Amino acid sequence: MTASSTKRTSERITYRRLLVFFLPLAATPFMIASTHTIANSVMARLPYPVLSLAIFSVVQAMTNTLKSPVLLAKEVTVSLVDSDHSLRIVRRFYMGLALLLAGFLITLGYTPAGGWFFTHVMGLTDPESVAFAYAAMRIACFLPFVEIYRNFFQGMAIAVRRTGIVSLGTGFRLVVILLIALWSVQTQSLPGVIVAAMMWTVGIGLEGLFLSGLFLRRLGSPSQVVRQMPQRSKTVLTYAQILTFFLPLAAMMIMNTSLQPFIQGLVARSPVSPTESLASYGVAWGLFLIISGPLNMLHQCALVFARKPRGRDWETVRRFSLAAGFVVSSILAIVALTPLGYWIMRTLIGVSPEIASLSRWVLLSFTLYPALRAWQELYWGLLLGARKTSIISFGKVLNLATALLVLTLLVSNTALAALIPAAVAGGIGFSVGQGVESVFLWQYAKRRVTAELFE
């Protein structure tokens, strides 16, 4: 371990340092959410607006599912890169992953296999819809390359606690997207689905280039920066170890993305007002995502700052994380219980009074989730540092099973279904599942993850 890394790991952790580290990460989801809003707004103002909006939503959902493992590049970098050797082997792993995922997407975009997939799997039977899906996929298929490149530098910046670089990169992407939007609306030369795919792919590509340039200028090359990182493991990193770390997280992500469709499917089967419940759940879920989004990166605080599950630094990170969850839960409660929530539902979102009223109850059923999620994120970071990703994946299995069991019991029982709307039951099941996952991770880390794993 170098002198610089020894000094870095011995620095006292304060709440101010944690706040400076976390705020840029917390701001990033808001900027990303705004890029989706801009894309939809642009498509509505370009040729073939309805078709573009419909087809791009299909292509985007499909592409996000197929390329979802690239989102783990940050966690792999922060958790596994601690030497020149591990840097080289992780980079090769990224290249292989990008080639694999991009190869699959390129096949869909540039061969007849894509037409079969769009028709028989995604249900696009109209020839014009299939043509639009091909047009979008031929641009979006290169996302694994640009996204892994961007995420690698994000992970390196997070590992050395320079998260401001991450938010600056996202801000630059937002500027690029706005320029593409202004050009496309002014010229009216391309269908909206092509412009949206360009905004998505080119935006992330230029964000990656800007981020890497900023990183190199401020911090030096990755080979220089890696020498500042504390050594997390005494063993030499191998591809088998990367796969052991990576595959459970990939399975966890698939389960995480599948939970909401399952919940919505059960809500839709409610014997009491299923349509109204489904609409209310969807409205509340969208608002919930905006408010709770910053917590998605909270595990980085424990992963980067708390290398041991005890001591002063751990206690500081623990209190900070739980306070962040409490703040977000309080914001949800205020929105749900005051006229502010009704005003947002009716005025900003524009739903009917009945949906607005029920959506507030759904939002209230989500209120405990952020506090529980912060608890989970705290131990996620600890377990990621210990490379115990199979435990994280098993915790997600418990979450999924519990959420679906609770929701099924509430919806299938006629008496309970009449008392508790299905949309509210969905929020209760979702929150209870999160609680079970958080308790499991807490108990495992408390009993099994010792300080020796981090020495």
C-alpha positions as CSV (number, residue, x, y, z in Angstrom):
1,M,0.0,0.0,0.0
2,T,1.4,3.4,-0.9
3,A,1.8,6.3,1.4
4,S,-1.0,8.2,-0.3
5,S,-3.4,5.3,0.1
6,T,-2.4,4.8,3.7
7,K,-3.1,8.5,4.4
8,R,-6.4,8.3,2.6
9,T,-7.7,5.4,4.6
10,S,-6.6,6.9,7.9
11,E,-8.4,10.2,7.4
12,R,-11.2,10.9,9.8
13,I,-14.7,10.5,8.2
14,T,-17.1,13.4,9.0
15,Y,-20.7,14.1,8.1
16,R,-19.5,17.0,6.0
17,R,-17.2,14.8,4.0
18,L,-20.0,12.3,3.5
19,L,-22.4,15.0,2.4
20,V,-19.9,16.4,-0.1
21,F,-19.3,12.9,-1.5
22,F,-23.0,11.9,-1.7
23,L,-24.7,15.1,-2.9
24,P,-23.3,14.9,-6.5
25,L,-24.4,11.2,-6.6
26,A,-27.9,12.1,-5.3
27,A,-28.3,14.9,-7.9
28,T,-27.5,12.6,-10.8
29,P,-30.8,10.7,-10.8
30,F,-32.7,14.0,-11.2
31,M,-30.6,15.0,-14.2
32,I,-31.1,11.6,-15.8
33,A,-34.8,11.8,-15.2
34,S,-34.9,15.1,-17.0
35,T,-33.2,13.6,-20.1
36,H,-36.1,11.2,-20.4
37,T,-38.6,14.0,-20.1
38,I,-36.7,16.0,-22.8
39,A,-36.7,13.0,-25.2
40,N,-40.5,12.5,-24.8
41,S,-41.1,16.2,-25.3
42,V,-38.9,16.3,-28.5
43,M,-40.6,13.2,-30.0
44,A,-44.0,14.9,-29.5
45,R,-42.8,17.8,-31.7
46,L,-41.2,15.8,-34.5
47,P,-42.7,13.8,-37.5
48,Y,-44.6,10.7,-36.5
49,P,-45.0,11.7,-32.8
50,V,-47.4,9.0,-31.6
51,L,-45.6,6.2,-33.4
52,S,-42.2,7.4,-32.2
53,L,-43.3,7.7,-28.6
54,A,-44.8,4.2,-28.6
55,I,-42.0,2.4,-30.4
56,F,-39.2,4.2,-28.5
57,S,-40.7,3.2,-25.2
58,V,-40.7,-0.5,-26.4
59,V,-37.1,-0.3,-27.7
60,Q,-35.9,1.5,-24.6
61,A,-37.5,-1.0,-22.2
62,M,-36.1,-4.0,-24.2
63,T,-32.6,-2.5,-24.6
64,N,-32.4,-1.6,-20.9
65,T,-33.3,-5.2,-19.9
66,L,-30.8,-6.7,-22.3
67,K,-27.9,-4.4,-21.4
68,S,-28.7,-4.1,-17.6
69,P,-25.4,-5.8,-16.5
70,V,-23.4,-2.8,-17.8
71,L,-24.9,-0.8,-14.9
72,L,-22.8,-2.9,-12.5
73,A,-19.5,-1.5,-13.9
74,K,-19.3,1.1,-11.2
75,E,-19.7,-1.5,-8.4
76,V,-17.1,-3.8,-10.0
77,T,-14.6,-0.9,-10.3
78,V,-15.1,0.4,-6.8
79,S,-15.1,-3.1,-5.2
80,L,-12.4,-5.0,-7.2
81,V,-9.9,-2.5,-8.6
82,D,-7.1,-1.9,-6.2
83,S,-3.9,-2.6,-8.2
84,D,-2.4,-2.3,-11.7
85,H,-3.2,-6.0,-12.2
86,S,-6.8,-5.8,-11.1
87,L,-7.2,-2.7,-13.3
88,R,-6.0,-4.6,-16.4
89,I,-8.1,-7.7,-15.8
90,V,-11.3,-5.7,-15.0
91,R,-10.8,-3.7,-18.2
92,R,-10.6,-6.9,-20.2
93,F,-13.7,-8.2,-18.5
94,Y,-15.5,-5.0,-19.5
95,M,-14.5,-5.4,-23.1
96,G,-15.7,-8.9,-23.2
97,L,-19.0,-8.0,-21.6
98,A,-19.5,-5.0,-24.0
99,L,-18.8,-7.2,-27.0
100,L,-21.2,-9.9,-25.8
101,L,-24.1,-7.5,-25.1
102,A,-23.5,-5.2,-28.1
103,G,-23.2,-8.3,-30.3
104,F,-26.7,-9.4,-29.3
105,L,-28.2,-5.9,-29.8
106,I,-26.4,-5.5,-33.1
107,T,-27.9,-8.8,-34.3
108,L,-31.4,-7.4,-33.4
109,G,-30.7,-4.1,-35.2
110,Y,-29.0,-5.3,-38.4
111,T,-30.3,-8.8,-39.1
112,P,-33.7,-10.5,-39.8
113,A,-33.6,-11.8,-36.3
114,G,-34.6,-8.4,-35.1
115,G,-37.7,-8.4,-37.2
116,W,-38.7,-11.8,-35.7
117,F,-38.0,-10.5,-32.2
118,F,-39.9,-7.3,-32.6
119,T,-42.9,-9.2,-34.0
120,H,-43.1,-12.3,-31.9
121,V,-41.6,-11.2,-28.6
122,M,-42.5,-7.5,-28.5
123,G,-45.8,-7.8,-30.4
124,L,-45.1,-5.2,-33.1
125,T,-47.2,-6.5,-36.0
126,D,-47.5,-3.4,-38.1
127,P,-44.6,-3.1,-40.7
128,E,-44.1,0.6,-40.0
129,S,-43.7,-0.1,-36.3
130,V,-41.1,-2.8,-37.0
131,A,-39.3,-0.4,-39.3
132,F,-39.2,2.3,-36.6
133,A,-38.0,-0.3,-34.0
134,Y,-35.1,-1.3,-36.4
135,A,-34.2,2.4,-36.9
136,A,-33.9,3.0,-33.1
137,M,-32.1,-0.3,-32.4
138,R,-29.5,0.4,-35.1
139,I,-28.4,3.4,-33.0
140,A,-29.1,2.0,-29.5
141,C,-27.2,-1.2,-30.1
142,F,-23.9,0.5,-29.4
143,L,-24.9,1.5,-25.9
144,P,-23.0,-1.3,-24.1
145,F,-19.7,0.2,-25.4
146,V,-20.3,3.8,-24.5
147,E,-22.1,3.0,-21.2
148,I,-19.4,0.7,-19.9
149,Y,-16.7,3.2,-20.9
150,R,-18.6,6.0,-19.0
151,N,-19.4,3.7,-16.0
152,F,-15.8,2.7,-15.6
153,F,-14.6,6.3,-15.2
154,Q,-17.6,7.0,-12.9
155,G,-16.5,4.0,-10.7
156,M,-12.9,5.2,-10.6
157,A,-14.0,8.7,-9.6
158,I,-16.3,7.3,-6.9
159,A,-13.4,5.1,-5.6
160,V,-11.2,8.1,-5.0
161,R,-14.1,10.1,-3.6
162,R,-14.3,12.7,-6.4
163,T,-18.0,12.3,-7.1
164,G,-18.3,15.9,-8.3
165,I,-16.7,14.6,-11.6
166,V,-19.7,12.2,-12.0
167,S,-22.3,14.9,-11.7
168,L,-20.4,17.2,-14.0
169,G,-20.4,14.5,-16.6
170,T,-24.1,14.0,-16.3
171,G,-24.6,17.8,-16.6
172,F,-22.6,17.8,-19.8
173,R,-24.8,15.0,-21.2
174,L,-27.8,17.1,-20.4
175,V,-26.4,20.0,-22.4
176,V,-25.6,17.7,-25.3
177,I,-29.2,16.4,-25.3
178,L,-30.6,19.9,-25.2
179,L,-28.5,20.9,-28.2
180,I,-29.7,17.8,-30.1
181,A,-33.3,18.7,-29.1
182,L,-33.1,22.2,-30.3
183,W,-31.5,21.2,-33.6
184,S,-34.0,18.4,-34.3
185,V,-37.1,20.5,-33.5
186,Q,-35.8,23.4,-35.6
187,T,-34.9,21.3,-38.7
188,Q,-37.7,18.7,-38.5
189,S,-35.5,16.5,-40.6
190,L,-35.7,13.2,-38.7
191,P,-38.5,11.1,-37.1
192,G,-38.7,11.4,-33.3
193,V,-37.7,7.8,-32.7
194,I,-34.3,8.3,-34.4
195,V,-33.7,11.6,-32.6
196,A,-34.5,9.9,-29.2
197,A,-32.1,7.0,-29.9
198,M,-29.4,9.6,-30.9
199,M,-30.0,11.6,-27.7
200,W,-29.7,8.4,-25.6
201,T,-26.6,6.8,-27.3
202,V,-24.7,9.9,-28.4
203,G,-25.5,11.7,-25.1
204,I,-23.9,8.9,-23.0
205,G,-21.0,8.5,-25.5
206,L,-20.1,12.2,-25.2
207,E,-20.7,12.1,-21.5
208,G,-18.1,9.3,-21.3
209,L,-15.5,11.3,-23.3
210,F,-16.1,14.4,-21.3
211,L,-15.9,12.5,-18.1
212,S,-12.7,10.7,-19.1
213,G,-11.1,13.9,-20.2
214,L,-12.0,15.6,-16.9
215,F,-10.7,12.6,-15.0
216,L,-7.4,12.5,-16.8
217,R,-6.9,16.3,-16.4
218,R,-7.7,16.4,-12.7
219,L,-6.6,13.0,-11.4
220,G,-4.2,11.6,-14.0
221,S,-4.4,8.2,-15.8
222,P,-6.3,5.3,-14.2
223,S,-2.9,3.6,-13.6
224,Q,-1.8,6.6,-11.5
225,V,-5.1,6.9,-9.7
226,V,-5.3,3.2,-8.8
227,R,-2.2,3.6,-6.6
228,Q,-4.3,5.9,-4.4
229,M,-6.8,3.2,-3.7
230,P,-6.6,1.1,-0.5
231,Q,-5.9,-2.6,-1.0
232,R,-9.2,-4.5,-0.5
233,S,-7.9,-8.0,-0.9
234,K,-4.6,-9.8,-0.5
235,T,-5.3,-12.3,-3.3
236,V,-4.6,-11.8,-7.0
237,L,-7.8,-11.0,-8.8
238,T,-8.9,-13.6,-11.4
239,Y,-11.7,-13.8,-14.0
240,A,-13.3,-16.5,-11.8
241,Q,-13.4,-14.0,-8.9
242,I,-14.9,-11.3,-11.1
243,L,-17.6,-13.7,-12.3
244,T,-18.3,-14.8,-8.7
245,F,-18.7,-11.2,-7.7
246,F,-20.6,-10.1,-10.9
247,L,-23.1,-12.9,-11.6
248,P,-25.1,-12.7,-8.3
249,L,-25.4,-8.9,-8.8
250,A,-26.7,-9.4,-12.4
251,A,-29.3,-11.9,-11.1
252,M,-30.3,-9.4,-8.4
253,M,-30.8,-6.7,-11.0
254,I,-33.0,-9.0,-13.1
255,M,-35.1,-9.8,-10.0
256,N,-35.2,-6.1,-9.1
257,T,-36.6,-5.1,-12.5
258,S,-39.1,-8.0,-12.5
259,L,-40.7,-7.1,-9.1
260,Q,-42.7,-4.1,-10.4
261,P,-44.3,-6.0,-13.4
262,F,-45.3,-8.8,-10.9
263,I,-46.8,-6.3,-8.5
264,Q,-48.7,-4.5,-11.2
265,G,-50.0,-7.8,-12.5
266,L,-51.4,-8.8,-9.1
267,V,-52.9,-5.3,-8.7
268,A,-54.6,-5.6,-12.0
269,R,-56.2,-8.9,-10.8
270,S,-57.9,-7.3,-7.8
271,P,-61.6,-8.1,-7.6
272,V,-62.3,-4.5,-6.5
273,S,-61.7,-1.6,-9.0
274,P,-58.6,-3.1,-10.7
275,T,-58.3,-0.3,-13.3
276,E,-58.5,2.5,-10.8
277,S,-56.0,0.7,-8.6
278,L,-53.5,0.1,-11.4
279,A,-53.7,3.7,-12.5
280,S,-53.2,5.0,-8.9
281,Y,-50.3,2.7,-8.3
282,G,-48.6,3.8,-11.5
283,V,-49.0,7.5,-10.6
284,A,-47.8,7.1,-7.1
285,W,-44.9,4.9,-8.3
286,G,-43.7,7.6,-10.7
287,L,-43.7,10.3,-8.0
288,F,-42.1,7.9,-5.5
289,L,-39.2,7.2,-8.0
290,I,-38.4,10.9,-8.3
291,I,-38.4,11.4,-4.5
292,S,-36.5,8.3,-3.5
293,G,-34.1,8.2,-6.5
294,P,-31.0,9.6,-4.6
295,L,-31.0,6.6,-2.3
296,N,-30.0,4.4,-5.2
297,M,-26.3,5.4,-4.8
298,L,-26.2,5.5,-1.0
299,H,-24.4,2.2,-0.7
300,Q,-21.3,3.9,-2.2
301,C,-20.9,5.7,1.2
302,A,-20.4,2.5,3.1
303,L,-18.4,0.9,0.2
304,V,-15.9,3.7,0.0
305,F,-15.7,5.1,3.5
306,A,-16.6,2.2,5.9
307,R,-14.1,-0.6,5.3
308,K,-14.8,-2.2,8.8
309,P,-18.2,-3.0,10.3
310,R,-17.3,-1.3,13.5
311,G,-15.5,1.7,14.9
312,R,-15.8,5.5,14.5
313,D,-16.0,5.6,10.7
314,W,-18.6,2.9,10.5
315,E,-20.8,4.7,13.1
316,T,-20.5,8.0,11.2
317,V,-21.5,6.3,7.9
318,R,-24.3,4.4,9.6
319,R,-25.8,7.5,11.1
320,F,-25.5,9.4,7.9
321,S,-27.1,6.7,5.8
322,L,-30.0,6.2,8.2
323,A,-30.5,10.0,8.4
324,A,-30.7,10.2,4.6
325,G,-33.4,7.5,4.6
326,F,-35.3,9.3,7.4
327,V,-35.3,12.6,5.4
328,V,-36.6,10.9,2.2
329,S,-39.3,9.1,4.2
330,S,-40.3,12.4,5.8
331,I,-40.6,14.1,2.4
332,L,-42.9,11.2,1.2
333,A,-45.0,11.5,4.3
334,I,-45.4,15.3,3.9
335,V,-46.4,14.9,0.2
336,A,-48.9,12.1,1.0
337,L,-50.5,13.7,4.1
338,T,-50.7,17.4,3.1
339,P,-52.5,19.2,0.3
340,L,-49.2,19.4,-1.5
341,G,-49.6,15.8,-2.7
342,Y,-53.1,16.4,-4.0
343,W,-52.0,19.5,-5.8
344,I,-49.1,17.6,-7.4
345,M,-51.5,14.8,-8.5
346,R,-54.2,17.1,-9.8
347,T,-52.2,20.1,-11.2
348,L,-48.8,18.8,-12.3
349,I,-49.7,15.3,-13.2
350,G,-53.3,16.0,-14.2
351,V,-55.2,12.9,-12.9
352,S,-58.8,12.8,-11.8
353,P,-59.8,13.6,-8.2
354,E,-60.5,9.9,-7.5
355,I,-57.1,8.8,-8.8
356,A,-55.3,11.7,-7.0
357,S,-56.9,10.8,-3.7
358,L,-56.1,7.1,-4.0
359,S,-52.6,7.8,-5.2
360,R,-51.9,9.7,-2.0
361,W,-52.8,6.6,0.1
362,V,-50.5,4.6,-2.1
363,L,-47.7,7.1,-1.6
364,L,-48.3,6.8,2.1
365,S,-47.9,3.0,1.9
366,F,-44.4,3.7,0.4
367,T,-43.4,6.0,3.3
368,L,-41.4,3.5,5.3
369,Y,-39.5,2.2,2.3
370,P,-36.8,4.9,2.1
371,A,-35.8,4.4,5.7
372,L,-35.6,0.6,5.1
373,R,-33.8,1.1,1.8
374,A,-31.2,3.3,3.5
375,W,-30.6,0.5,6.1
376,Q,-30.2,-2.0,3.2
377,E,-27.9,0.3,1.3
378,L,-25.7,0.6,4.3
379,Y,-25.1,-3.2,4.4
380,W,-25.0,-3.5,0.7
381,G,-21.9,-1.3,0.7
382,L,-20.4,-3.4,3.4
383,L,-21.1,-6.7,1.7
384,L,-19.9,-5.3,-1.7
385,G,-16.6,-4.4,0.0
386,A,-16.4,-7.9,1.4
387,R,-17.3,-9.3,-2.1
388,K,-20.3,-11.2,-0.6
389,T,-22.6,-10.6,-3.6
390,S,-24.3,-13.9,-3.4
391,I,-25.7,-12.8,-0.1
392,I,-27.0,-9.6,-1.7
393,S,-28.7,-11.7,-4.4
394,F,-30.3,-14.0,-1.8
395,G,-31.6,-11.0,0.1
396,K,-33.3,-9.8,-3.1
397,V,-34.9,-13.3,-3.5
398,L,-36.4,-12.9,0.0
399,N,-37.6,-9.4,-0.9
400,L,-39.3,-10.6,-4.0
401,A,-40.9,-13.6,-2.4
402,T,-42.2,-11.7,0.6
403,A,-43.6,-8.8,-1.4
404,L,-45.5,-11.1,-3.7
405,L,-46.8,-13.2,-0.8
406,V,-48.0,-10.2,1.2
407,L,-49.7,-8.7,-1.9
408,T,-51.3,-12.0,-2.9
409,L,-52.8,-12.4,0.6
410,L,-54.1,-8.9,0.6
411,V,-55.6,-9.0,-2.9
412,S,-57.0,-12.5,-2.9
413,N,-58.8,-12.2,0.4
414,T,-62.2,-10.7,-0.4
415,A,-62.6,-9.0,3.0
416,L,-59.2,-7.5,2.9
417,A,-59.5,-6.4,-0.7
418,A,-62.7,-4.5,0.2
419,L,-60.9,-2.8,3.1
420,I,-57.5,-2.1,1.5
421,P,-57.4,-1.0,-2.2
422,A,-55.1,-3.2,-4.3
423,A,-52.9,-0.2,-5.1
424,V,-52.2,0.4,-1.4
425,A,-51.7,-3.3,-1.0
426,G,-49.0,-3.1,-3.7
427,G,-47.2,-0.4,-1.7
428,I,-47.5,-2.4,1.5
429,G,-46.1,-5.6,-0.1
430,F,-43.3,-3.6,-1.7
431,S,-42.3,-2.0,1.6
432,V,-42.6,-5.3,3.7
433,G,-40.4,-7.1,1.2
434,Q,-37.8,-4.3,1.5
435,G,-38.0,-4.7,5.3
436,V,-37.3,-8.4,5.2
437,E,-34.3,-7.9,2.9
438,S,-32.9,-5.2,5.1
439,V,-33.2,-7.3,8.3
440,F,-31.6,-10.3,6.6
441,L,-28.6,-8.3,5.3
442,W,-28.2,-6.6,8.7
443,Q,-28.2,-10.0,10.6
444,Y,-25.8,-11.6,8.1
445,A,-23.4,-8.7,8.2
446,K,-23.6,-8.5,12.0
447,R,-22.8,-12.2,12.5
448,R,-20.6,-13.1,9.6
449,V,-18.8,-10.1,8.1
450,T,-15.9,-9.4,10.4
451,A,-13.2,-6.8,10.4
452,E,-10.7,-9.4,9.2
453,L,-12.4,-9.5,5.8
454,F,-11.4,-5.9,5.2
455,E,-7.8,-6.0,6.4
